[in-house]
Amino acid sequence: MKFGLTIFPTESTIAPIDLGRAVEENGFESLFLPDHSHIPASRRTPYAAGGELPPEYWHLHDPLIALAAIAPVTERLKLGIGLLVMTERDPITTAKQVASLDQISGGRTLVGVGPGWNLEAMANHGLDPRKRTAVFVERVKAMRIIWTEDEAEFHGRHVDFDPIWIWPKPLQKPHPPILVGGYGPSVLERVISLGDGWLASGLHLDQDALRLRIGELNRMAEEAGRTPMPVTVQLATPELAALDAYAAMGVSRCTFRLQPREPKDVLDQIKRLAQLIQQWSQ
């Protein structure tokens, strides 16, 4: 089981370059950064975790730019986007940005994708939220085609373009791993049809629910003629017993959330979590 970290990289916490160095130096396999273009001030869509939405949601750096800054100061660290909100992103531009990051990093990109949850934010991008799942699916499919075909074209109801030339292509072939995020009733079908793995939420699924869903995912993968799908648990519980449970249910990767506090505090959090992993691995 691999281990990574995730944080909302804001202007008031540790700088991305210092963060990337520290995460790699402390032995973590990956770093995932979230994606929100903005947060509507109306705050009509409730926060999925309950309570008030933390202010880091509207202060974070763009994850692709932050990861591009981290790439040249690290050597082994997997650079994860956790996750790209594709209902708020153009698929052609995003495909080019991800491919560029994969080239710059030497093929270390992990691409989490999801439809998002903030309905007003989608509307601000000109999207009817009622169509968000269909739009999400077509945009991810379009990016896969852009990454793998020299003359890419796509004709759908929500994404439509004639043959285009667009480089660079990703260094990883056929493309960086696509980790489909979500926890709703239809997410596993999207993992099988669109992805190379599941980006599951440790915040929204308890261990019993996660165990059942992983078993269901493996069954669906077998029926579809695919190998078992790797599972990354975002916001995993940083406790020894929880790590034992994740490993037993076949989780491939756990990522732990760092609180975006002042730089020294973030470094202390990284060191404490590295000690937990070392203790569990012994």
Backbone torsions as a table, in degrees:
resi	resn	phi	psi	omega
1	MET	NA	130.1	-179.7
2	LYS	-93.5	162.4	-176.9
3	PHE	-134.0	137.6	177.9
4	GLY	-137.4	178.5	179.5
5	LEU	-128.0	156.7	173.8
6	THR	-139.5	148.7	-178.4
7	ILE	-156.6	151.3	169.3
8	PHE	-84.2	106.1	-174.8
9	PRO	-82.3	97.6	-178.4
10	THR	-102.7	173.6	-179.8
11	GLU	-73.5	-11.6	-175.9
12	SER	-107.0	5.3	176.6
13	THR	-115.2	-161.7	-177.2
14	ILE	-61.4	140.9	-180.0
15	ALA	-68.5	145.2	-177.6
16	PRO	-52.9	-42.0	-178.4
17	ILE	-62.5	-45.6	178.5
18	ASP	-65.8	-37.4	178.0
19	LEU	-61.6	-50.9	-178.4
20	GLY	-59.1	-44.9	178.8
21	ARG	-58.9	-46.4	-175.9
22	ALA	-66.9	-39.7	-180.0
23	VAL	-63.2	-44.9	179.7
24	GLU	-67.9	-43.5	-177.6
25	GLU	-63.0	-27.3	-179.8
26	ASN	-92.2	12.1	168.1
27	GLY	87.8	9.8	179.7
28	PHE	-78.8	148.4	-177.0
29	GLU	-79.6	-31.0	-169.9
30	SER	-150.7	160.9	174.1
31	LEU	-135.3	124.7	179.5
32	PHE	-111.5	132.4	177.1
33	LEU	-117.6	136.2	-177.3
34	PRO	-81.5	171.9	-173.8
35	ASP	-134.1	120.7	168.5
36	HIS	-146.2	119.2	179.6
37	SER	-66.6	-32.8	-178.8
38	HIS	-172.0	170.2	172.6
39	ILE	-125.8	120.1	178.2
40	PRO	-60.7	135.9	-177.0
41	ALA	-68.0	-17.9	180.0
42	SER	-63.7	-34.0	-178.9
43	ARG	53.8	40.0	178.7
44	ARG	-73.5	-42.2	178.2
45	THR	-71.6	121.8	-176.9
46	PRO	-69.0	151.3	175.7
47	TYR	-66.9	126.7	-173.3
48	ALA	-61.8	-28.1	-179.1
49	ALA	-85.5	-5.2	-179.3
50	GLY	89.9	155.0	179.6
51	GLY	77.7	-161.2	-178.9
52	GLU	-80.9	142.6	177.1
53	LEU	-70.8	125.5	-179.9
54	PRO	-63.3	143.3	-175.4
55	PRO	-63.8	-19.7	179.2
56	GLU	-63.1	-18.8	179.2
57	TYR	-62.8	-29.6	178.9
58	TRP	-110.7	14.3	176.6
59	HIS	-116.5	-1.1	-170.6
60	LEU	-78.8	151.6	173.9
61	HIS	-67.7	158.7	169.7
62	ASP	-63.9	129.4	-173.6
63	PRO	-65.8	-35.4	-178.2
64	LEU	-68.5	-37.4	177.7
65	ILE	-70.4	-43.1	179.3
66	ALA	-62.8	-42.1	179.8
67	LEU	-69.1	-32.2	175.9
68	ALA	-65.3	-31.9	175.8
69	ALA	-72.0	-32.9	-179.1
70	ILE	-76.1	-32.2	-172.6
71	ALA	-52.6	-50.2	-174.7
72	PRO	-74.3	-11.2	179.5
73	VAL	-103.0	7.7	175.5
74	THR	-129.9	162.5	-177.6
75	GLU	-121.5	-35.8	-173.4
76	ARG	-117.1	-19.2	-171.4
77	LEU	-62.3	125.7	173.0
78	LYS	-72.2	135.0	-175.3
79	LEU	-105.6	103.6	-173.5
80	GLY	-105.2	140.6	170.3
81	ILE	-102.1	118.2	-173.2
82	GLY	-130.0	78.5	5.8
83	LEU	-139.1	162.2	175.0
84	LEU	-69.1	124.7	177.7
85	VAL	-85.8	93.3	-169.8
86	MET	-73.4	-14.0	173.3
87	THR	-75.0	-7.9	179.4
88	GLU	-119.2	15.5	-176.5
89	ARG	-134.8	142.9	174.2
90	ASP	-76.5	129.4	-174.8
91	PRO	-68.1	-33.1	-179.2
92	ILE	-68.9	-49.6	179.4
93	THR	-63.2	-43.6	-178.0
94	THR	-66.3	-39.9	177.6
95	ALA	-59.3	-41.6	179.3
96	LYS	-66.0	-41.5	-179.9
97	GLN	-64.3	-44.5	-179.8
98	VAL	-65.1	-42.9	178.4
99	ALA	-62.2	-39.5	177.7
100	SER	-63.6	-43.7	178.2
101	LEU	-62.2	-39.9	-179.6
102	ASP	-65.8	-38.7	176.1
103	GLN	-66.5	-48.5	-177.1
104	ILE	-61.5	-36.1	-175.4
105	SER	-87.5	-2.5	-176.9
106	GLY	75.5	29.5	176.2
107	GLY	82.1	43.7	-177.2
108	ARG	-115.9	17.0	-173.6
109	THR	-88.0	138.4	170.1
110	LEU	-120.0	128.2	-170.7
111	VAL	-111.0	95.9	170.4
112	GLY	-78.8	138.4	-179.9
113	VAL	-135.8	149.5	176.9
114	GLY	-162.3	164.8	-178.8
115	PRO	-81.8	-12.7	-178.6
116	GLY	86.7	171.1	-175.9
117	TRP	-130.9	-15.6	-174.7
118	ASN	-90.7	105.9	-172.7
119	LEU	-66.1	-38.3	180.0
120	GLU	-68.0	-34.4	178.1
121	ALA	-64.4	-41.6	176.6
122	MET	-60.7	-44.4	-179.5
123	ALA	-61.9	-35.8	178.1
124	ASN	-64.6	-24.2	176.5
125	HIS	-91.3	10.8	176.5
126	GLY	83.0	17.6	-176.7
127	LEU	-106.3	134.4	170.8
128	ASP	-75.0	113.3	-176.1
129	PRO	-56.5	-24.2	178.8
130	ARG	-66.1	-18.3	-178.4
131	LYS	-103.4	11.5	-168.5
132	ARG	-61.4	-39.6	-178.5
133	THR	-66.4	-45.6	-179.7
134	ALA	-63.5	-40.6	178.7
135	VAL	-65.5	-45.1	178.3
136	PHE	-55.8	-49.0	-177.5
137	VAL	-60.2	-46.3	-178.4
138	GLU	-67.1	-36.7	-179.4
139	ARG	-68.4	-37.4	176.7
140	VAL	-68.3	-43.3	177.9
141	LYS	-60.8	-41.0	179.5
142	ALA	-62.9	-40.4	178.9
143	MET	-64.2	-40.2	178.4
144	ARG	-59.8	-41.1	179.3
145	ILE	-66.9	-43.2	178.8
146	ILE	-59.2	-40.1	-177.8
147	TRP	-71.8	-23.5	-169.4
148	THR	-114.6	-11.0	-175.9
149	GLU	-120.1	138.0	-180.0
150	ASP	-67.8	-37.8	173.7
151	GLU	-119.0	90.0	-173.9
152	ALA	-83.8	137.0	171.8
153	GLU	-144.9	153.4	-177.4
154	PHE	-149.3	134.7	-179.4
155	HIS	-134.2	98.8	177.9
156	GLY	-128.2	-172.4	179.3
157	ARG	-76.5	-28.4	-173.8
158	HIS	-118.1	-18.9	175.1
159	VAL	-127.7	128.3	-174.7
160	ASP	-151.1	113.4	174.2
161	PHE	-149.5	143.6	176.2
162	ASP	-75.1	173.2	-176.5
163	PRO	-51.1	133.3	-179.6
164	ILE	-130.5	152.8	170.3
165	TRP	-101.9	124.3	-179.0
166	ILE	-151.4	118.6	175.7
167	TRP	-130.3	162.5	4.9
168	PRO	-76.6	159.5	166.7
169	LYS	-88.7	154.7	178.7
170	PRO	-59.5	150.3	176.1
171	LEU	-70.0	-39.2	177.2
172	GLN	-72.5	137.7	-178.3
173	LYS	-114.6	137.6	2.0
174	PRO	-75.3	-17.2	178.0
175	HIS	-171.5	168.3	176.6
176	PRO	-59.8	150.4	178.4
177	PRO	-56.5	132.2	177.1
178	ILE	-100.3	118.0	179.8
179	LEU	-107.0	112.3	-176.1
180	VAL	-84.7	123.3	-177.9
181	GLY	-95.2	157.4	176.7
182	GLY	139.1	168.7	-179.8
183	TYR	-142.8	6.0	-179.2
184	GLY	-74.1	178.5	-173.8
185	PRO	-65.7	-24.1	-176.3
186	SER	-105.1	5.9	-173.8
187	VAL	-64.6	-35.9	-176.4
188	LEU	-66.5	-34.9	174.8
189	GLU	-62.1	-38.5	178.4
190	ARG	-70.3	-34.7	176.5
191	VAL	-60.6	-46.3	-178.0
192	ILE	-65.9	-43.0	-172.9
193	SER	-82.7	-27.2	-173.0
194	LEU	-115.4	-25.8	-162.2
195	GLY	-115.1	178.6	175.0
196	ASP	-116.3	6.6	179.8
197	GLY	174.7	169.1	-179.1
198	TRP	-109.9	129.7	173.1
199	LEU	-99.2	91.2	-174.4
200	ALA	-87.8	157.2	-178.1
201	SER	-105.2	114.4	173.9
202	GLY	-71.1	-13.3	178.3
203	LEU	-79.1	-35.7	-172.7
204	HIS	-102.5	-12.4	-179.4
205	LEU	-123.7	120.2	175.7
206	ASP	-75.2	175.4	-172.6
207	GLN	-64.0	-36.6	179.2
208	ASP	-65.9	-44.8	179.4
209	ALA	-64.3	-40.9	-179.5
210	LEU	-64.5	-41.6	179.4
211	ARG	-60.9	-44.5	179.2
212	LEU	-64.4	-41.8	-177.7
213	ARG	-68.7	-36.1	178.3
214	ILE	-65.7	-41.9	176.2
215	GLY	-60.9	-41.0	178.1
216	GLU	-65.4	-40.9	179.0
217	LEU	-62.0	-43.8	179.0
218	ASN	-63.0	-39.7	177.7
219	ARG	-63.9	-43.4	-179.9
220	MET	-65.5	-38.5	178.7
221	ALA	-63.8	-42.4	178.9
222	GLU	-63.1	-42.9	179.4
223	GLU	-64.8	-30.0	179.6
224	ALA	-86.8	1.6	-179.4
225	GLY	75.9	23.9	-179.7
226	ARG	-109.5	156.9	174.4
227	THR	-72.3	162.5	178.6
228	PRO	-53.5	137.1	-175.9
229	MET	-84.8	128.7	176.0
230	PRO	-65.3	145.2	-177.8
231	VAL	-120.1	125.4	172.2
232	THR	-106.5	124.9	176.9
233	VAL	-97.1	109.8	174.1
234	GLN	-80.1	146.8	179.7
235	LEU	57.9	45.1	178.7
236	ALA	-66.9	154.6	178.8
237	THR	-77.0	120.3	-175.9
238	PRO	-83.9	65.9	178.6
239	GLU	-136.2	148.0	-176.5
240	LEU	-59.0	-44.4	-179.0
241	ALA	-63.3	-37.4	178.7
242	ALA	-66.4	-39.5	178.9
243	LEU	-64.8	-39.1	175.1
244	ASP	-58.9	-42.9	-178.0
245	ALA	-67.2	-43.0	178.6
246	TYR	-60.5	-45.0	-179.2
247	ALA	-63.0	-40.7	-177.8
248	ALA	-64.8	-32.3	-178.7
249	MET	-89.0	2.9	173.5
250	GLY	89.8	21.1	176.6
251	VAL	-66.1	136.2	-178.4
252	SER	-87.6	-33.4	-175.4
253	ARG	-150.0	139.4	171.2
254	CYS	-116.6	136.7	172.0
255	THR	-120.3	139.3	-178.2
256	PHE	-109.6	142.7	-177.4
257	ARG	-85.2	132.0	170.8
258	LEU	-95.2	137.1	174.6
259	GLN	-78.8	131.6	-175.0
260	PRO	-78.7	72.6	-179.1
261	ARG	-101.7	-165.2	-179.0
262	GLU	-65.6	154.4	-168.0
263	PRO	-52.9	-44.0	-178.4
264	LYS	-62.0	-39.4	179.0
265	ASP	-63.4	-41.1	178.7
266	VAL	-63.3	-42.9	178.5
267	LEU	-62.0	-38.5	176.9
268	ASP	-64.9	-39.7	177.2
269	GLN	-61.1	-43.7	179.7
270	ILE	-60.1	-44.3	-178.6
271	LYS	-66.0	-40.4	179.0
272	ARG	-64.0	-41.3	179.4
273	LEU	-69.5	-35.0	175.8
274	ALA	-63.3	-37.8	177.4
275	GLN	-66.0	-38.2	176.8
276	LEU	-60.8	-45.1	-179.2
277	ILE	-64.2	-42.1	179.2
278	GLN	-62.5	-42.0	179.0
279	GLN	-63.7	-43.1	-179.4
280	TRP	-66.1	-34.0	-175.1
281	SER	-77.7	-15.5	-176.8
282	GLN	-73.2	NA	NA
